[in-house]
């Protein structure tokens, strides 16, 4: 009996080899993303004693031109493409964001998810005179990096205000504590599971200007299905999805949801 078992087990293992190979080939880009975004980060965090975002900032500080937002963005892109993966929106999605800022000329912008400040300075450089951008980051370590990046790009606190804290706590305080009465443009790029909750918080606190544009990143990957279902069925928004790829990984499909707030029920 034991001899039969010994013969069957290798046979079963061999039968799975084509399946495993097919799986590796089909999802190789996702495995590479996991390696670059998770495993490599963990190894280098432990080796250097500082975060990936701080390492990226040190590279930007050394190689970018202070006061030149576009050169700072390009330096971030070079780091993310050739050194370590970063969760910035990247140049492909950046063009969509830049175009919408140009077309809408918002005077009040709210960003949820500052991260390293990449999208922040991309938006700030396209704002009209007198506009103000409020950006919210829950991670104090990322916020510290973003603060340095934003000021390195040449934007002062009159143009860009960085608010540190969880979005669900910050949003209800935006009017009284930060003077944000209504937002003309909202960019969401924080935790995807928080998109729907935070959009409804903005509605509940009457923070969306009529005709406001909401742009939400990564609605395909990792995905925000409940958020997409809500905006398509609630009757308050006109919506469309920009089909793109994941930042710095062109083989992984992704998308950005563009909403226009009508306020209708």
N, C-alpha and C positions, 0 to 999 in steps of 0.2 A: 504493500500500500504506500509506504514512504517513497519507494522508487518511482511509482506512478505520479505521486505528488510533485517530486523533484523534477520530473519530466514536463508536467503540465505547467508549472509556475513559470519557467523560462519561456514557454510557448505563449502564454498569456502576455507576458512582458513584451515579447517580440511583436505581438499583434497590435500593441498600443503604440509602437514606434512611429508608424506612418501618421497616426492621429496626432501625436505630439509634435512631429516635424511640421505637419500642416498648420497646427495651432501656432507654432513659433513663427512660421513664415507669414501667416495671415495677420498676426498681431505684433509683429516685430517692432513696429513704431511705438506701440504702447509699452512694450517691454523696455525699449530704449528710453522712453520718457520716464518710466519708473526708475531706471538706473540713474539717469542724469538729475532728476528732480528730487529723488529720495535717497537712494544709496550713496551716490557721490557726495551729496550735500552732507549726509551724516558723517561720512568719513572725513571730509575736509573740516567740518565744524569741530570734530574732536582733535584733528591734527593741528589746527590753527588756534583754537580757543576763541574764535570770533564767528559771528554769523555769516552766512553766504551774502546777505544784503550789505553787511559792513565791508566784506571783501570787495564787493562790486563797487561800493562807494569809493574805497581807497583807489581802485583802478580808475574810476572816473575822475577823481581828484588829481591823479597823476597825469592823465592823458587828455582830458577835456579842456576846452577853453572857457574860463570863468566868464559869466555874463553872456554866453552864447548858447541859448536853449537848444537849438537844433544840433549843435555839435555835441552837447551833453547827451541828447537822445541817441545820436549815432554811436557814441562811445558805449552807452548801455547796450545797444544792439550788438556791437562787436563782442562785448563781454558775454552776452547771452548766447550768441552763436558759436563762439570759439572757446569759451572758458567754462562757465557754469550756467545752467538754465535759470531764468528768472521769470516770474509770473507777471511781467509787464504786458501791456497790450501789444507791443511790437509795432513795426512799421506798416504792415498790411492793414490791421484794424485801426491803427493810428490815422490812416488816411480818411477812413470813414468818420472818425471822431472829429478830426480837423475840419472836414468839409461841413459837418453839421454845425459846428461852432461858427464857421464862416457864414453859413446860410442863415442861421437864426440870430446872430449877434446878441446873445443873451447878456443882460446886465447883472444877473444873479445866478451863479452856478453852484450846485451842490454835488460833491463827489463823495460816494460811499465806498471806502477802500482805497486809501492813499498808496499803500504799499511803499515803494521806494520813491514815489513822486514823479514817475515817468509820465503818466497821463496828466498829472497835475500841471507840469510845465508845458506839456503839449497844448493843453487847453488855455493856459494863462497867456501864452504867446499870441494866441489868436483872438483874445477878448478885446472888445472896443474900449475906448478911453472911459474911465470911471467905473468899469465893471468890477465885480468882486467875486472871488471864488472861495467857497467854504469846503474844506476837505476833511473827512472824518476817517481816522485810523484807530482801531481798537488795540493793536499791539504796540506797546511803548517803544520796543526796540526798533521796529520798522518806522515808527513815527520819528524817532531820533535821526534815523538815516534820511528820511524824506525831508525833514526840516533843513538839513544841511544841503541836500540836493536842490531844493527850491530856492534857498538863499544863494547858492552857488550860481544858479541860473539868472539871478538878478531880480527876483521878485520879492518885494517887501511885504510886511504884514497888512498893509493897506490894500494890496491886491490879492494876496493869498493868505487866508487864515487856516492854520492847521489845528484841528480839534482832536484831542486824544480821548478815546473812550468807546464803549460799545454803542453801536448805532441805535439800538433800542432805547438807550438812556439819553443819547445826545439829541435825537430827533425831537422829542417833546420839549426840549429846552432851547431849541434854535431861535424861537421868537424872542423870548424874554432874556435869555443869557447872551445870545450872539447877534441879535438884531436882524435875523433873516426872516423877513415877513412872508415872502413868497419866492419860490425858485422858478426861473425861466427855463433852466436846463439842469437835468439830473443825470449823472453818470454813475452806474452801479457796477462795481467790480470787486465786491467783498465776498463773504460766504454766500454761495448760491442758494442755500436753504433759507437765507434771510431775505431774499429778494421780495417775496410776496408779503411777508410780515412788514418790512420796512416801507414798501409802497403803500400799504394800507395805513401805516402810521402817518405817512406824509398826507394822505387823504384825510384822515381823522383830525389832524391838526391844521388843516386848511393851508398847507404849505406849497401846493401846486398852483402856479398861475394858470389862468385859462390859456390853452394853446401851448402849454409847457411841453418840451421834448424830454422824454426819458430814454436813455440808451443803456441797455443792460448787456454786459459781456458774458461769454461762455454759456449761453442758453442751450447749446447743443452738447458740448462737452466741457466740464462734467455734466452740465444740463440743469435746467430749472423748470421741470414740467408743470408743477402746480402754478408757478408764476405765469407761464405762458397760457395755461388754460384759463386762469382768472382774467387776464387782460383781453382775451379773445371773447369772453362770455359776459363780462360785467357791464358792458355798454358804456364805459367811461373813456375808452381809448380807441383810437385808430392805430393799428399795429401792422408792422411788417418785419420780416427777418432778413438780415443781410447774411448770406451764406459766405463763410470765410474758412480759414483753417486755424488750428491752435497756434498761438504765438510761438514762433521759432520752430514749429513742427508742421510743415506744409502738408504732410501726408495724413494728418489727423483732422477730420472735418470738425468744424465748429460754426458758431454763428453769433450775431449780435441782434438783439431785439430793439427796434426803434418804435417808440410809442408817442402819440400825440394826445395830450389830455384834453378831452372835450367837456368833462364834468357832467355829461348826460347820464341818467340812470335808466 
